[in-house]
Amino acid sequence: MSLDQKPVPAQPSAGSGDTASSDGNTVTGDSGTASGDGGNAQGTPPAAWDVRQAGPWTHRDLAANGARFHIAELGEGPLVLLVHGWPEYWWAWRHQLTALAEAGYRAVALDLRGIGGSDRTPRGYDPGNLALDITGVIRSLGENRAHLVGHASGGTLSWVAAVMRPSVIQSLTVVSAAHPRDLRRALLTDRRQMAAFEHILGFQRPWIPERRLVADDAALVGRYLDAWTGRNQLDRAAVAAYREAIRIPSTAHCSIEPYRWLLRSMARPDGIQFARRMKKPITAPTLHVQGAADPVLLSHTALGGGEYVAAPYRWRLMPGIGHFPHEEAPEQFTAELLDWIGRHKD
């Protein structure tokens, strides 16, 4: 049975075992030896923890692009689709979900393929396919267009979605993410950006990164989150949730596969073709938000994305903010977001 046909319980256990893949095979827990018992250093989260945290939002699953995706949804009105980065999941947008709904929008936070409550397929982690996941979710929600908001790796995919399916993107908000061509250039020529991506270089090894990410209750993920923020640290409950989420079997592997594609494809025909395709101008009005203290995606790497936007473009650099503007300064970020999408409703 394919994953998009697999029955989904109302309260799925995060500590379930192996996951069936879309071609009928089995994807084992890539954390190494996750066994399904209580929380331990092997990567299995406690059975009591659930990726579908309670709140004013509604959780549901929908099919798109050959897989099943989990979303959290709140409010009515024009659709705003929120796409998380690494190592987060839909919960990263909890502040924006409520604020957008109160402002008269239909706010939807998506779990990307391989993460949170969405399917963990054995393949499909190149940026083209992941971007089609996003636009497919918009269609599955019954909408022709959406305001798309993406953070970090989700921001990269948002750039790609705006190129591949321009008619679907009403406005674009990119957070802590350089345009893919700028990022490619920086990773080939900028030693400072290469050093900032040291963790991604480490992800290129087989199996070892997955084991390190889930070891000691995902302590390494907690250290990353603390190191990547500015003066406003993430709240401890959020850090604990992200540590739990990465320990769901297969998540550590699936969540870093896009980063493996990023570096390994640079000299391959598919990577070169992707870079050429991304020359196409973006026609959606674009808000580009960057933390000035971001130690992962350096501000000078992100600067210049407007070169690829043939529409209104706004650059916002947030002083003292690190890699997670939407969580470190949620009120300030949300005000910028509401102002931007409000200007481009029609």
Buried (B, 14 or more C-beta within 10 A) or exposed (E): EBBBEEEEEEEBBBBBEBBBBBEEEEBBBBBBEBBBEEBBBBBBBBBEBBBBBEEEBEBBBBBBBBBBBBBBBBBEEBBBBBBBBBBBBBBBBBBBBBBBBEBEBBBBBBBBBBBBBBBBBBEBBBBBBBBBBBBBBBBBBEBEBBBBBBBBBBBBBBBBBBBBBBEBBBBBBBBBBBBBBBBBBBBEEBEEBBEBBEBBEEBBEEEEBBBBBBBEBBBBBBEBBEEBBBEBBBEEEBBBBBBBBBBBBBBBBBBBBBBBBBBEBBEEEEBEEBBEBBEEEBBBBBBBBBBBBBBBBBBEBBBBBBEBBEBBBBBBBBEEBBBBBBBBBBEBBBEBBBEBBBEBEE
